[in-house]
Amino acid sequence: MTVLAAESRAEMLNKVPKVTVFFWIIKLLAVTVGETAADYMNLDLGLGLTNTSLILAGLLAVALIAQFMQNKYVPAIYWTTVVLISVVGTLVTDNLSDNLGVPLLASTIGFSIALAITFAVWFSFEKTLSIHSIFTRRREAFYWLAILFTFALGTAAGDLTAEQFGLGYLETGLIFGGVIALIAVCYFVFKIDAILAFWLAYVLTRPLGASIGDWFSQDRAHGGLALGTVGTSYIFLGAIAVLVIFLSLTRRDEDFEAKV
């Protein structure tokens, strides 16, 4: 490999950050905003589900174009895209449930299948599902498609557990948080496959974040803290902004090594 080719490949590796504690904190904050921001625009602003979906899908398209145009990982652009795809993933499930009457169980199963197919096709082309090897546009396309399905799946699974099964927001969050903790134990203690552990945890942080968002925003009569969608969204967006600025300045989450 020539020096020029090696440098080009290294630049592309920066398109996705290292999986650090900052990665998981911001991801959890982003999925919480995904739940509350969708409710805020849909209900509080009175835009309706369809208009909210169209507006945010347009913003996501712009963010994805900006993300694909970069030759390296840029925290502000990357995490803006994650926040927007989190909201859109939520809205995809909400549209299926509210506008089309698709049961949450069917959505959960359907998105599980869609995600499995995405992984299968991704692996058949690239022979890896590692996010440390996103150094081509095709791999990046597979990556973002998988991310969209994880958010839609997580929304469906979280709503199914909290609402249809009647477990409540806090209880649902504790359940999914416990499963994520179990995955962490399996990874650090029993050394299960790192890629498998990552994607399992990535899917499950969505219903965990959604449950946290609902718990913060919903009325006390519904088991929440009554902070509202506006207050909750601003709190978590502010926390994301602080962390993204910190990472932009310190560059702690840049990933230079391929793990193919």
C-alpha positions, 0 to 999 in steps of 0.5 A: 500500500502506498503512503498516499493510499494509507493516508487516505484510508486513515482519514476515512477511519475517522468517520466514526469515533472510538467506542469510549464512555463518551460515545455511550453517554452521548448516544444515550443522550441522543436517543433520549432527545429522539423520543422527546423532540419528536413528541415536542414537534408533533404534539406541543408545536402542533405540527402533526406526525406527518409534517414533523416526519417530513421536516426532520427527514429533510434535516436528516438528509442534509446532515447525511450529505454533510457527513458523507462529504467529510474525509474524517470524523467531525464530532459536530456533524457526526453527532448531529446526524446521530441525533436526527436519525434517532428522531427519524427512527422514532418517527418511522415507528410512530407513523407505522403505529399511529397512521397505519395501525401496525401493531408494536409487536409486528414493528419490533419483529419487522425491524429486527428482520430488516436489521438482520438483513442489513447486517447480512448484506453488509457482511457479505460485501465487506466481511466485517461489521466492525465500526472501526473499519468504516473507511469506504463510502459503501461501508458508511452507507451500510453503517447509517442504514443499520443505525436507522433500523436500530433506532426504529427497532429500539423505539418499537421494543421500548414502546411495546414493553412500556405501554402494551405490556404495561410495565411503565417507563421507569421499570422498562428503563431498568429492564433494558439497563439491566440487559445492557449491564449483562452484555457488558459483563459477558464482554468484559468477563466472558469475552464474547465477540466485541462486534456482537456485544457492541451492536446488541448494546447499541440496539438496547440503548434506544429503548433505554433512552426512550424510557428515560425521556418518557420518564423525565417528560411525562406527567406524574400521573403517568409515572413521570417527572413532569419536566415536559418535552421542552425541558427534557429536550433542552436538558439533554441537547445541552448536555450533548452540546457540551460533550461534543464541544469537549471532544472537538477540542480534546480529540479524545474519540478519534479512531486511527486504527482499523480492526478489520 
